[in-house]
Amino acid sequence: MKKLLLVVFLLFHIMSWSQDVSKDIAMGKEGLAMVEQQMGIYTFEALDTLLQRIGQNLVAQIEKPLFPYEFHLVDSPEPNAFALPGGKIFVTRGLLILPLSEDELAGVIGHEIIHSNNRHSIKQQNNSVWGTLIAIPGLIIGGIFQGPIGQAVASPFLMGNELLTSSYSRGHEKEADKYGIELAAKAGYDPHQLAKILDRLKGEAEYLTGEEEKKSYLASHPYTPKRIEAIEKNSEKYVPATTGFKLKENEFLPLFDELLLTENPDYGFISDSVFYHPKKLLRIDLHAGWDHAITPTTFGMASKKRDAIITLSVLPDTVNAKKFMERMEEAMKKEANVSPSKSEKMNWYGYNGQMLEFVSNSNQEKIKLQVFAIDYKGNEMIKLVALFKADAESSVAGLLENARVISQQELPKSEIEILHVVKASENESLADLIAREGAEEFTELIAIINDKKPD
């Protein structure tokens, strides 16, 4: 079953201007770059305009916001909303199949704004991903390959969505719920609506995971039914402002038509145990039993034992392969005081490049780092990196040999799923509408996101 990230309402009530927020801003800038690299920013003009309008309307209700707020649509099919320090607020396209009204989406964004403005991530930093980014059991990053070098090699497995799911206290979640709905009401939204989207999310999560949510006193997030109950109770205190503009339901829902629901194939896709990059026309075979990760910039493979990691990236050719390798040598010398054990020029399917190999004896085990840099199609550079224990070398060599350039004709078709917003005819049942649209395989999910029961 594909991993589902719940709407982890992360990160910040209103603080004074006397606080030093330079750390928040620096971390937010770093985090935004990570999101862009590891998840991608999704371009969908109608929804981006909607997010900006709702977000800035909510921020305008804060007397003295700590930061200039930014709102981003993330290119991920997993339903999630999160905030990073310094006023960086994110909503995934996967979440956007859930709201049935502007009020519901405003409740989600208001929650995240409170997390940010109350600096919850800074207060919770010791428990967050920022201090444990490379804590993966069994990973072979060590010896000369620790620090930035090892992190760069393993990045597809270390960051991605894990960056966004750090643990926050129940107190912070309750605070963000309480003051987030107050913020929404001040902006003219119905504060009860956050409870509705949370309930819908709970149903979707249970459908996708096949597991019912269980109450646990050890859980970092409040139990959803209790959370909904508290939101409903607190919402009675607030009367939505009558000023401000918001879309009616028949204006709101059509904005989501044609929203991509699956992984974005532009970053690459898997077909018959082969990874294909449709934009760069590259392929590499997968090894049975290895994990893989696809990000906007990098494809990665890792053995189950984590004794071997391979990453493939195509980068803008700001420097050529020769210059890149010179800088790589300098960095290894400076950071690890090690020189290449092997340096070779190469020609790869008609493209010139270079290979460097570095060896480390870490904890009495020989570990190798091989870096291939290839000038590709005039304005790009392929970077292929392998980090492995010596006894995994044959497996790694076989995979590297299978990486190759392909033609457009060799590229298989990738299947995607698109959200369609349709209007039921008078007296048309849900089952009849689903049959009319040919979407029977999604009957249960369609019922959940429309607050209906399957017929």
VEXLO-278206 format. One record per residue (C-alpha): residue number from 1; residue in one letter; y, x, z. Coordinates in steps of 0.2 Angstrom, whole numbers, plus 2048, in hexadecimal, padded with zeros to 3 digits. Each point is the difference from the previous one (the first is absolute). Example, Ala and Ser with C-alpha at 12.3 -4.5 7.8 and 13.67 -1.06 7.14 Angstrom:
VEXLO-278206
@nr:1; rest:A; north:7EA; east:83E; up:827 $
@nr:2; rest:S; north:811; east:806; up:7FD $
//
This chain:
VEXLO-278206
@nr:1; rest:M; north:800; east:800; up:800 $
@nr:2; rest:K; north:811; east:807; up:7FB $
@nr:3; rest:K; north:80A; east:805; up:80F $
@nr:4; rest:L; north:80E; east:7F4; up:804 $
@nr:5; rest:L; north:810; east:805; up:809 $
@nr:6; rest:L; north:807; east:7F1; up:80A $
@nr:7; rest:V; north:812; east:7FD; up:7FF $
@nr:8; rest:V; north:803; east:80D; up:80D $
@nr:9; rest:F; north:811; east:7FB; up:806 $
@nr:10; rest:L; north:806; east:811; up:804 $
@nr:11; rest:L; north:80E; east:809; up:805 $
@nr:12; rest:F; north:815; east:7FA; up:80B $
@nr:13; rest:H; north:816; east:7EC; up:812 $
@nr:14; rest:I; north:810; east:807; up:7FE $
@nr:15; rest:M; north:805; east:811; up:807 $
@nr:16; rest:S; north:811; east:808; up:803 $
@nr:17; rest:W; north:808; east:80C; up:7F4 $
@nr:18; rest:S; north:800; east:80E; up:80D $
@nr:19; rest:Q; north:7EE; east:804; up:7FC $
@nr:20; rest:D; north:7FC; east:810; up:7F6 $
@nr:21; rest:V; north:7F6; east:7F9; up:7F1 $
@nr:22; rest:S; north:7FF; east:810; up:7F6 $
@nr:23; rest:K; north:7ED; east:801; up:803 $
@nr:24; rest:D; north:7FD; east:7EF; up:7FA $
@nr:25; rest:I; north:80A; east:803; up:7F0 $
@nr:26; rest:A; north:7F7; east:810; up:7FD $
@nr:27; rest:M; north:7EF; east:7F9; up:803 $
@nr:28; rest:G; north:804; east:7F0; up:7F6 $
@nr:29; rest:K; north:805; east:80B; up:7F1 $
@nr:30; rest:E; north:7F0; east:80A; up:801 $
@nr:31; rest:G; north:7F6; east:7F0; up:802 $
@nr:32; rest:L; north:808; east:7F8; up:7F1 $
@nr:33; rest:A; north:7FB; east:80F; up:7F5 $
@nr:34; rest:M; north:7EE; east:7FF; up:807 $
@nr:35; rest:V; north:7FF; east:7ED; up:7FB $
@nr:36; rest:E; north:807; east:804; up:7EF $
@nr:37; rest:Q; north:7F3; east:80E; up:7FE $
@nr:38; rest:Q; north:7F1; east:7F7; up:808 $
@nr:39; rest:M; north:802; east:7EE; up:7FC $
@nr:40; rest:G; north:80E; east:7FE; up:7F3 $
@nr:41; rest:I; north:80F; east:7F4; up:7FF $
@nr:42; rest:Y; north:7FD; east:7F1; up:7F6 $
@nr:43; rest:T; north:80C; east:7FA; up:7F3 $
@nr:44; rest:F; north:802; east:7ED; up:7FF $
@nr:45; rest:E; north:812; east:7FC; up:7FE $
@nr:46; rest:A; north:7FF; east:7ED; up:806 $
@nr:47; rest:L; north:7F7; east:805; up:810 $
@nr:48; rest:D; north:80A; east:810; up:803 $
@nr:49; rest:T; north:810; east:7F5; up:7FF $
@nr:50; rest:L; north:7F9; east:7F4; up:80C $
@nr:51; rest:L; north:7FB; east:80D; up:80D $
@nr:52; rest:Q; north:812; east:808; up:7FF $
@nr:53; rest:R; north:808; east:7EF; up:802 $
@nr:54; rest:I; north:7F6; east:7FB; up:80F $
@nr:55; rest:G; north:800; east:811; up:808 $
@nr:56; rest:Q; north:813; east:802; up:7FF $
@nr:57; rest:N; north:803; east:7EF; up:806 $
@nr:58; rest:L; north:7F5; east:803; up:810 $
@nr:59; rest:V; north:809; east:811; up:803 $
@nr:60; rest:A; north:811; east:7F8; up:7FF $
@nr:61; rest:Q; north:7FB; east:7F6; up:810 $
@nr:62; rest:I; north:7FF; east:810; up:80A $
@nr:63; rest:E; north:811; east:804; up:808 $
@nr:64; rest:K; north:7FD; east:813; up:7FE $
@nr:65; rest:P; north:7F1; east:805; up:7F6 $
@nr:66; rest:L; north:7FB; east:812; up:804 $
@nr:67; rest:F; north:7FC; east:804; up:7EE $
@nr:68; rest:P; north:804; east:7FC; up:7EE $
@nr:69; rest:Y; north:7F1; east:7F5; up:7FC $
@nr:70; rest:E; north:7F5; east:802; up:7F0 $
@nr:71; rest:F; north:7F3; east:7F4; up:7FA $
@nr:72; rest:H; north:7F2; east:805; up:7F5 $
@nr:73; rest:L; north:7F1; east:7F7; up:7F7 $
@nr:74; rest:V; north:7F1; east:80B; up:801 $
@nr:75; rest:D; north:7F3; east:802; up:7F3 $
@nr:76; rest:S; north:7F0; east:7FB; up:80A $
@nr:77; rest:P; north:7F5; east:7F1; up:7FF $
@nr:78; rest:E; north:7FD; east:800; up:813 $
@nr:79; rest:P; north:80A; east:7F3; up:80A $
@nr:80; rest:N; north:80C; east:80A; up:80A $
@nr:81; rest:A; north:811; east:802; up:807 $
@nr:82; rest:F; north:807; east:80E; up:809 $
@nr:83; rest:A; north:80F; east:80A; up:805 $
@nr:84; rest:L; north:803; east:813; up:801 $
@nr:85; rest:P; north:80E; east:808; up:80B $
@nr:86; rest:G; north:812; east:7FF; up:7FA $
@nr:87; rest:G; north:800; east:7EF; up:7F9 $
@nr:88; rest:K; north:7F3; east:802; up:7F2 $
@nr:89; rest:I; north:7F7; east:7EF; up:7FE $
@nr:90; rest:F; north:7F1; east:7FD; up:7F5 $
@nr:91; rest:V; north:7F6; east:7F1; up:7FA $
@nr:92; rest:T; north:7F1; east:802; up:7F5 $
@nr:93; rest:R; north:7FD; east:7F5; up:7F1 $
@nr:94; rest:G; north:7EF; east:7FB; up:808 $
@nr:95; rest:L; north:80A; east:7F7; up:80E $
@nr:96; rest:L; north:80A; east:7F7; up:7F3 $
@nr:97; rest:I; north:7F2; east:7F4; up:7FC $
@nr:98; rest:L; north:801; east:7F8; up:812 $
@nr:99; rest:P; north:812; east:7F9; up:802 $
@nr:100; rest:L; north:803; east:7EE; up:7FA $
@nr:101; rest:S; north:812; east:800; up:805 $
@nr:102; rest:E; north:80F; east:80C; up:801 $
@nr:103; rest:D; north:800; east:7FC; up:813 $
@nr:104; rest:E; north:7EF; east:808; up:802 $
@nr:105; rest:L; north:804; east:810; up:7F7 $
@nr:106; rest:A; north:810; east:801; up:80A $
@nr:107; rest:G; north:7F6; east:7FF; up:810 $
@nr:108; rest:V; north:7F6; east:80F; up:7FB $
@nr:109; rest:I; north:80E; east:80A; up:7FB $
@nr:110; rest:G; north:80A; east:7FC; up:80F $
@nr:111; rest:H; north:7F2; east:806; up:80B $
@nr:112; rest:E; north:800; east:811; up:7F7 $
@nr:113; rest:I; north:813; east:801; up:802 $
@nr:114; rest:I; north:7FE; east:7FE; up:813 $
@nr:115; rest:H; north:7F3; east:80D; up:800 $
@nr:116; rest:S; north:80B; east:80C; up:7F7 $
@nr:117; rest:N; north:810; east:7FC; up:80A $
@nr:118; rest:N; north:7F8; east:802; up:810 $
@nr:119; rest:R; north:7F8; east:810; up:7FB $
@nr:120; rest:H; north:7EE; east:7FC; up:805 $
@nr:121; rest:S; north:7F9; east:80E; up:7F5 $
@nr:122; rest:I; north:80A; east:80D; up:809 $
@nr:123; rest:K; north:7FB; east:7F9; up:811 $
@nr:124; rest:Q; north:7EE; east:7FF; up:7FB $
@nr:125; rest:Q; north:800; east:811; up:7F7 $
@nr:126; rest:N; north:7F3; east:808; up:80B $
@nr:127; rest:N; north:7F3; east:7F3; up:7FA $
@nr:128; rest:S; north:806; east:7FF; up:7EE $
@nr:129; rest:V; north:7FA; east:808; up:7F0 $
@nr:130; rest:W; north:80E; east:80D; up:800 $
@nr:131; rest:G; north:7F7; east:80B; up:80D $
@nr:132; rest:T; north:7EE; east:7FD; up:7F9 $
@nr:133; rest:L; north:802; east:801; up:7EE $
@nr:134; rest:I; north:7F1; east:80C; up:7FC $
@nr:135; rest:A; north:7F5; east:7FB; up:80F $
@nr:136; rest:I; north:7F1; east:7FC; up:7F5 $
@nr:137; rest:P; north:7EF; east:804; up:808 $
@nr:138; rest:G; north:7F6; east:80D; up:7F6 $
@nr:139; rest:L; north:80E; east:804; up:7F3 $
@nr:140; rest:I; north:7FF; east:812; up:7FB $
@nr:141; rest:I; north:812; east:803; up:801 $
@nr:142; rest:G; north:801; east:810; up:80B $
@nr:143; rest:G; north:802; east:812; up:800 $
@nr:144; rest:I; north:80C; east:806; up:7F3 $
@nr:145; rest:F; north:800; east:7EE; up:7F9 $
@nr:146; rest:Q; north:808; east:7F7; up:80E $
@nr:147; rest:G; north:812; east:7FA; up:800 $
@nr:148; rest:P; north:809; east:7FB; up:7F0 $
@nr:149; rest:I; north:7F3; east:807; up:7F5 $
@nr:150; rest:G; north:7F1; east:7F7; up:806 $
@nr:151; rest:Q; north:80B; east:7F0; up:803 $
@nr:152; rest:A; north:805; east:800; up:7ED $
@nr:153; rest:V; north:7EE; east:802; up:7FA $
@nr:154; rest:A; north:7FA; east:7F2; up:80B $
@nr:155; rest:S; north:80F; east:7F4; up:7FF $
@nr:156; rest:P; north:7F7; east:7F1; up:7F7 $
@nr:157; rest:F; north:7F5; east:7FF; up:80F $
@nr:158; rest:L; north:80C; east:804; up:80E $
@nr:159; rest:M; north:80F; east:7F5; up:7FC $
@nr:160; rest:G; north:800; east:7F0; up:7F5 $
@nr:161; rest:N; north:800; east:7F0; up:80A $
@nr:162; rest:E; north:7FB; east:80A; up:810 $
@nr:163; rest:L; north:812; east:805; up:801 $
@nr:164; rest:L; north:805; east:7EE; up:802 $
@nr:165; rest:T; north:7F3; east:7FA; up:80D $
@nr:166; rest:S; north:805; east:80A; up:810 $
@nr:167; rest:S; north:7FD; east:7F8; up:810 $
@nr:168; rest:Y; north:80E; east:7F6; up:809 $
@nr:169; rest:S; north:7FF; east:7F8; up:811 $
@nr:170; rest:R; north:7FE; east:7EE; up:803 $
@nr:171; rest:G; north:811; east:800; up:808 $
@nr:172; rest:H; north:808; east:806; up:7F0 $
@nr:173; rest:E; north:7F7; east:7F3; up:7F6 $
@nr:174; rest:K; north:806; east:7F2; up:80B $
@nr:175; rest:E; north:811; east:807; up:800 $
@nr:176; rest:A; north:801; east:800; up:7ED $
@nr:177; rest:D; north:7F9; east:7EF; up:7FF $
@nr:178; rest:K; north:80C; east:7F9; up:80D $
@nr:179; rest:Y; north:810; east:808; up:7F9 $
@nr:180; rest:G; north:7FB; east:7FF; up:7EE $
@nr:181; rest:I; north:7FF; east:7ED; up:800 $
@nr:182; rest:E; north:811; east:800; up:809 $
@nr:183; rest:L; north:807; east:80B; up:7F2 $
@nr:184; rest:A; north:7F8; east:7F4; up:7F3 $
@nr:185; rest:A; north:808; east:7F1; up:808 $
@nr:186; rest:K; north:811; east:808; up:800 $
@nr:187; rest:A; north:7FE; east:803; up:7EE $
@nr:188; rest:G; north:7FC; east:7EE; up:7FD $
@nr:189; rest:Y; north:7ED; east:800; up:7FF $
@nr:190; rest:D; north:7F4; east:7F6; up:809 $
@nr:191; rest:P; north:7F9; east:80B; up:80E $
@nr:192; rest:H; north:7F0; east:7F6; up:801 $
@nr:193; rest:Q; north:7FA; east:806; up:7EF $
@nr:194; rest:L; north:7FB; east:812; up:806 $
@nr:195; rest:A; north:7F2; east:7F7; up:809 $
@nr:196; rest:K; north:7FA; east:7F7; up:7F0 $
@nr:197; rest:I; north:7FE; east:810; up:7F6 $
@nr:198; rest:L; north:7F7; east:809; up:80E $
@nr:199; rest:D; north:7F4; east:7F2; up:801 $
@nr:200; rest:R; north:7FD; east:801; up:7ED $
@nr:201; rest:L; north:7FE; east:813; up:801 $
@nr:202; rest:K; north:7F3; east:7FE; up:80E $
@nr:203; rest:G; north:7F6; east:7F4; up:7F4 $
@nr:204; rest:E; north:802; east:80C; up:7F2 $
@nr:205; rest:A; north:7FA; east:80F; up:80B $
@nr:206; rest:E; north:7F1; east:7F7; up:806 $
@nr:207; rest:Y; north:7FB; east:7FB; up:7EE $
@nr:208; rest:L; north:802; east:811; up:7F9 $
@nr:209; rest:T; north:7F7; east:809; up:80E $
@nr:210; rest:G; north:7F3; east:7F3; up:804 $
@nr:211; rest:E; north:804; east:802; up:813 $
@nr:212; rest:E; north:809; east:7F4; up:80B $
@nr:213; rest:E; north:80E; east:807; up:80B $
@nr:214; rest:K; north:7FB; east:803; up:811 $
@nr:215; rest:K; north:80A; east:800; up:810 $
@nr:216; rest:S; north:801; east:811; up:808 $
@nr:217; rest:Y; north:80A; east:806; up:80F $
@nr:218; rest:L; north:7FF; east:812; up:7F9 $
@nr:219; rest:A; north:807; east:7FC; up:7EF $
@nr:220; rest:S; north:811; east:807; up:7FC $
@nr:221; rest:H; north:806; east:7F0; up:7F8 $
@nr:222; rest:P; north:801; east:7EF; up:808 $
@nr:223; rest:Y; north:7F2; east:7F4; up:7FC $
@nr:224; rest:T; north:807; east:7F6; up:7F1 $
@nr:225; rest:P; north:7FE; east:7EE; up:808 $
@nr:226; rest:K; north:809; east:806; up:80F $
@nr:227; rest:R; north:80D; east:808; up:7F6 $
@nr:228; rest:I; north:802; east:7F0; up:7F6 $
@nr:229; rest:E; north:801; east:7F6; up:810 $
@nr:230; rest:A; north:80E; east:80B; up:807 $
@nr:231; rest:I; north:80A; east:800; up:7EF $
@nr:232; rest:E; north:7FF; east:7ED; up:800 $
@nr:233; rest:K; north:806; east:7FF; up:812 $
@nr:234; rest:N; north:80E; east:80C; up:7FD $
@nr:235; rest:S; north:806; east:7F8; up:7F0 $
@nr:236; rest:E; north:804; east:7F0; up:80A $
@nr:237; rest:K; north:80F; east:80A; up:807 $
@nr:238; rest:Y; north:809; east:803; up:7EF $
@nr:239; rest:V; north:808; east:7F4; up:7F4 $
@nr:240; rest:P; north:802; east:808; up:7EF $
@nr:241; rest:A; north:812; east:803; up:7FA $
@nr:242; rest:T; north:805; east:7F4; up:7F3 $
@nr:243; rest:T; north:80A; east:80E; up:7F6 $
@nr:244; rest:G; north:7F7; east:80B; up:7F3 $
@nr:245; rest:F; north:7F6; east:7FD; up:7F0 $
@nr:246; rest:K; north:7EE; east:7FF; up:7FE $
@nr:247; rest:L; north:7F4; east:7FA; up:7F3 $
@nr:248; rest:K; north:7F7; east:7F0; up:800 $
@nr:249; rest:E; north:7ED; east:800; up:7FE $
@nr:250; rest:N; north:800; east:7FC; up:7EE $
@nr:251; rest:E; north:80D; east:80E; up:7FD $
@nr:252; rest:F; north:7F7; east:80C; up:80B $
@nr:253; rest:L; north:7EE; east:800; up:7FB $
@nr:254; rest:P; north:802; east:802; up:7ED $
@nr:255; rest:L; north:808; east:812; up:804 $
@nr:256; rest:F; north:7EE; east:806; up:804 $
@nr:257; rest:D; north:7F8; east:7FB; up:7EF $
@nr:258; rest:E; north:7F8; east:80F; up:7F7 $
@nr:259; rest:L; north:7FF; east:80A; up:810 $
@nr:260; rest:L; north:7F3; east:80E; up:7FF $
@nr:261; rest:L; north:7F2; east:7FD; up:80D $
@nr:262; rest:T; north:7F4; east:80E; up:7FD $
@nr:263; rest:E; north:802; east:813; up:801 $
@nr:264; rest:N; north:80D; east:806; up:7F3 $
@nr:265; rest:P; north:7F6; east:808; up:7F2 $
@nr:266; rest:D; north:80E; east:80A; up:7FA $
@nr:267; rest:Y; north:7FC; east:80D; up:80E $
@nr:268; rest:G; north:7EE; east:801; up:7FA $
@nr:269; rest:F; north:7F0; east:7F6; up:802 $
@nr:270; rest:I; north:7ED; east:802; up:802 $
@nr:271; rest:S; north:7F4; east:7FA; up:7F2 $
@nr:272; rest:D; north:7EE; east:804; up:800 $
@nr:273; rest:S; north:802; east:80E; up:80D $
@nr:274; rest:V; north:80E; east:809; up:7F7 $
@nr:275; rest:F; north:812; east:801; up:804 $
@nr:276; rest:Y; north:80C; east:7FD; up:7F2 $
@nr:277; rest:H; north:812; east:802; up:7FF $
@nr:278; rest:P; north:807; east:7F5; up:7F2 $
@nr:279; rest:K; north:811; east:807; up:7FF $
@nr:280; rest:K; north:7FB; east:812; up:800 $
@nr:281; rest:L; north:7F0; east:7FE; up:7F7 $
@nr:282; rest:L; north:7F5; east:80A; up:80C $
@nr:283; rest:R; north:7EF; east:7FC; up:807 $
@nr:284; rest:I; north:7F5; east:808; up:80E $
@nr:285; rest:D; north:7EE; east:7FB; up:805 $
@nr:286; rest:L; north:7FD; east:7FA; up:812 $
@nr:287; rest:H; north:7F3; east:807; up:80A $
@nr:288; rest:A; north:7F4; east:7F4; up:808 $
@nr:289; rest:G; north:803; east:7FD; up:813 $
@nr:290; rest:W; north:812; east:808; up:7FF $
@nr:291; rest:D; north:80F; east:7F6; up:806 $
@nr:292; rest:H; north:80F; east:7FF; up:7F4 $
@nr:293; rest:A; north:812; east:7FB; up:802 $
@nr:294; rest:I; north:80D; east:7FC; up:7F3 $
@nr:295; rest:T; north:813; east:801; up:803 $
@nr:296; rest:P; north:80E; east:800; up:7F4 $
@nr:297; rest:T; north:800; east:812; up:7FE $
@nr:298; rest:T; north:7EF; east:807; up:804 $
@nr:299; rest:F; north:7ED; east:7FC; up:7FE $
@nr:300; rest:G; north:7F5; east:807; up:80E $
@nr:301; rest:M; north:7EE; east:801; up:804 $
@nr:302; rest:A; north:7F8; east:805; up:810 $
@nr:303; rest:S; north:7EE; east:803; up:805 $
@nr:304; rest:K; north:7F9; east:7F5; up:80E $
@nr:305; rest:K; north:7FE; east:80F; up:80B $
@nr:306; rest:R; north:812; east:805; up:7FC $
@nr:307; rest:D; north:7FA; east:812; up:7FB $
@nr:308; rest:A; north:808; east:7FE; up:7EF $
@nr:309; rest:I; north:810; east:7F8; up:7F9 $
@nr:310; rest:I; north:807; east:800; up:7EE $
@nr:311; rest:T; north:811; east:7F9; up:7FB $
@nr:312; rest:L; north:807; east:7FD; up:7EE $
@nr:313; rest:S; north:812; east:7FE; up:7FE $
@nr:314; rest:V; north:80C; east:800; up:7F0 $
@nr:315; rest:L; north:811; east:805; up:805 $
@nr:316; rest:P; north:811; east:801; up:7F6 $
@nr:317; rest:D; north:801; east:812; up:7FA $
@nr:318; rest:T; north:80E; east:806; up:80A $
@nr:319; rest:V; north:7F8; east:811; up:7FF $
@nr:320; rest:N; north:7F3; east:806; up:7F4 $
@nr:321; rest:A; north:7EE; east:804; up:806 $
@nr:322; rest:K; north:803; east:813; up:801 $
@nr:323; rest:K; north:810; east:7FE; up:80B $
@nr:324; rest:F; north:7F7; east:7F3; up:80B $
@nr:325; rest:M; north:7F2; east:80C; up:803 $
@nr:326; rest:E; north:80C; east:80E; up:805 $
@nr:327; rest:R; north:807; east:7F4; up:80D $
@nr:328; rest:M; north:7EF; east:7FC; up:806 $
@nr:329; rest:E; north:7FC; east:812; up:802 $
@nr:330; rest:E; north:810; east:803; up:80A $
@nr:331; rest:A; north:7FD; east:7F1; up:80B $
@nr:332; rest:M; north:7EE; east:805; up:804 $
@nr:333; rest:K; north:806; east:812; up:804 $
@nr:334; rest:K; north:80E; east:7FA; up:80B $
@nr:335; rest:E; north:7F7; east:7F2; up:809 $
@nr:336; rest:A; north:7EE; east:808; up:802 $
@nr:337; rest:N; north:803; east:812; up:7FB $
@nr:338; rest:V; north:7F2; east:7FE; up:7F3 $
@nr:339; rest:S; north:7FF; east:806; up:7EE $
@nr:340; rest:P; north:7F6; east:7F8; up:7F2 $
@nr:341; rest:S; north:7EE; east:805; up:7FF $
@nr:342; rest:K; north:800; east:7FB; up:7EE $
@nr:343; rest:S; north:80D; east:7FD; up:7F3 $
@nr:344; rest:E; north:7FC; east:7FA; up:7EE $
@nr:345; rest:K; north:809; east:7FA; up:7F1 $
@nr:346; rest:M; north:7F8; east:7F1; up:7F7 $
@nr:347; rest:N; north:801; east:7F4; up:7F2 $
@nr:348; rest:W; north:7FB; east:7EE; up:803 $
@nr:349; rest:Y; north:7FE; east:7F5; up:7F1 $
@nr:350; rest:G; north:80D; east:80A; up:7F7 $
@nr:351; rest:Y; north:80C; east:801; up:80F $
@nr:352; rest:N; north:804; east:810; up:808 $
@nr:353; rest:G; north:7FF; east:803; up:813 $
@nr:354; rest:Q; north:7FB; east:80B; up:80E $
@nr:355; rest:M; north:7F3; east:7FF; up:80F $
@nr:356; rest:L; north:803; east:808; up:811 $
@nr:357; rest:E; north:7F2; east:801; up:80D $
@nr:358; rest:F; north:803; east:804; up:813 $
@nr:359; rest:V; north:7F2; east:802; up:80D $
@nr:360; rest:S; north:801; east:7FE; up:812 $
@nr:361; rest:N; north:7F3; east:803; up:80D $
@nr:362; rest:S; north:803; east:7F3; up:80D $
@nr:363; rest:N; north:7F5; east:7FD; up:80F $
@nr:364; rest:Q; north:7F3; east:80B; up:7F8 $
@nr:365; rest:E; north:800; east:7F5; up:7F0 $
@nr:366; rest:K; north:806; east:806; up:7EF $
@nr:367; rest:I; north:80C; east:7F3; up:7F9 $
@nr:368; rest:K; north:808; east:801; up:7EF $
@nr:369; rest:L; north:810; east:7FA; up:7F8 $
@nr:370; rest:Q; north:801; east:7FF; up:7ED $
@nr:371; rest:V; north:810; east:7FB; up:7F8 $
@nr:372; rest:F; north:801; east:7FC; up:7ED $
@nr:373; rest:A; north:811; east:7FE; up:7F8 $
@nr:374; rest:I; north:801; east:7FB; up:7EE $
@nr:375; rest:D; north:80F; east:7FD; up:7F4 $
@nr:376; rest:Y; north:7FD; east:7EF; up:7F9 $
@nr:377; rest:K; north:807; east:7F7; up:7F1 $
@nr:378; rest:G; north:810; east:80A; up:801 $
@nr:379; rest:N; north:809; east:7F8; up:80E $
@nr:380; rest:E; north:7F3; east:7FE; up:80E $
@nr:381; rest:M; north:7F4; east:80B; up:80A $
@nr:382; rest:I; north:7EF; east:7FB; up:806 $
@nr:383; rest:K; north:7FC; east:806; up:811 $
@nr:384; rest:L; north:7ED; east:800; up:805 $
@nr:385; rest:V; north:7FC; east:806; up:812 $
@nr:386; rest:A; north:7EF; east:803; up:808 $
@nr:387; rest:L; north:7FE; east:804; up:812 $
@nr:388; rest:F; north:7EE; east:802; up:806 $
@nr:389; rest:K; north:7F3; east:809; up:80A $
@nr:390; rest:A; north:7F6; east:80D; up:7F7 $
@nr:391; rest:D; north:7F0; east:7F6; up:800 $
@nr:392; rest:A; north:808; east:7F2; up:7F7 $
@nr:393; rest:E; north:806; east:80B; up:7F2 $
@nr:394; rest:S; north:7F3; east:7FA; up:7F3 $
@nr:395; rest:S; north:805; east:7EE; up:803 $
@nr:396; rest:V; north:812; east:804; up:7FE $
@nr:397; rest:A; north:7FE; east:80A; up:7F0 $
@nr:398; rest:G; north:7F6; east:7F2; up:7F8 $
@nr:399; rest:L; north:80E; east:7F4; up:803 $
@nr:400; rest:L; north:80E; east:80C; up:7FA $
@nr:401; rest:E; north:7F6; east:803; up:7F0 $
@nr:402; rest:N; north:800; east:7ED; up:7FD $
@nr:403; rest:A; north:813; east:7FE; up:800 $
@nr:404; rest:R; north:806; east:7FF; up:7EF $
@nr:405; rest:V; north:80D; east:7F8; up:7F4 $
@nr:406; rest:I; north:7FC; east:7F0; up:7F7 $
@nr:407; rest:S; north:806; east:7F6; up:7F1 $
@nr:408; rest:Q; north:808; east:7EF; up:801 $
@nr:409; rest:Q; north:7F0; east:7F9; up:7F8 $
@nr:410; rest:E; north:7F5; east:807; up:80E $
@nr:411; rest:L; north:80A; east:7F7; up:80D $
@nr:412; rest:P; north:7F6; east:7F1; up:806 $
@nr:413; rest:K; north:80A; east:7F0; up:804 $
@nr:414; rest:S; north:804; east:7FC; up:812 $
@nr:415; rest:E; north:800; east:7EF; up:807 $
@nr:416; rest:I; north:80F; east:7F9; up:80B $
@nr:417; rest:E; north:803; east:7F0; up:809 $
@nr:418; rest:I; north:811; east:7F8; up:7FF $
@nr:419; rest:L; north:807; east:7F2; up:80B $
@nr:420; rest:H; north:804; east:7F0; up:7F7 $
@nr:421; rest:V; north:80C; east:7F3; up:808 $
@nr:422; rest:V; north:7FB; east:7EF; up:7F9 $
@nr:423; rest:K; north:805; east:7EE; up:805 $
@nr:424; rest:A; north:7F3; east:7F3; up:803 $
@nr:425; rest:S; north:800; east:7F0; up:7F6 $
@nr:426; rest:E; north:803; east:7F0; up:80A $
@nr:427; rest:N; north:7F0; east:7FB; up:80A $
@nr:428; rest:E; north:7F8; east:810; up:7FA $
@nr:429; rest:S; north:7F4; east:807; up:80D $
@nr:430; rest:L; north:7FF; east:813; up:804 $
@nr:431; rest:A; north:7EF; east:801; up:7F9 $
@nr:432; rest:D; north:806; east:7F8; up:7F0 $
@nr:433; rest:L; north:80F; east:80C; up:7FE $
@nr:434; rest:I; north:7F5; east:80F; up:804 $
@nr:435; rest:A; north:7F4; east:7FA; up:7F2 $
@nr:436; rest:R; north:80E; east:7FD; up:7F4 $
@nr:437; rest:E; north:806; east:812; up:803 $
@nr:438; rest:G; north:7EE; east:808; up:7FF $
@nr:439; rest:A; north:802; east:808; up:811 $
@nr:440; rest:E; north:7F0; east:7F9; up:809 $
@nr:441; rest:E; north:7FB; east:811; up:807 $
@nr:442; rest:F; north:810; east:801; up:80A $
@nr:443; rest:T; north:7FF; east:7EE; up:807 $
@nr:444; rest:E; north:7FF; east:804; up:812 $
@nr:445; rest:L; north:80F; east:80D; up:7FF $
@nr:446; rest:I; north:80A; east:7F4; up:7F6 $
@nr:447; rest:A; north:7FE; east:7F3; up:80D $
@nr:448; rest:I; north:804; east:80B; up:80E $
@nr:449; rest:I; north:811; east:806; up:7F9 $
@nr:450; rest:N; north:805; east:7EE; up:7FC $
@nr:451; rest:D; north:7FC; east:7FA; up:811 $
@nr:452; rest:K; north:7F2; east:7F5; up:7F9 $
@nr:453; rest:K; north:7EE; east:7FD; up:803 $
@nr:454; rest:P; north:7F4; east:802; up:7F2 $
@nr:455; rest:D; north:7FB; east:7F0; up:7F8 $
//
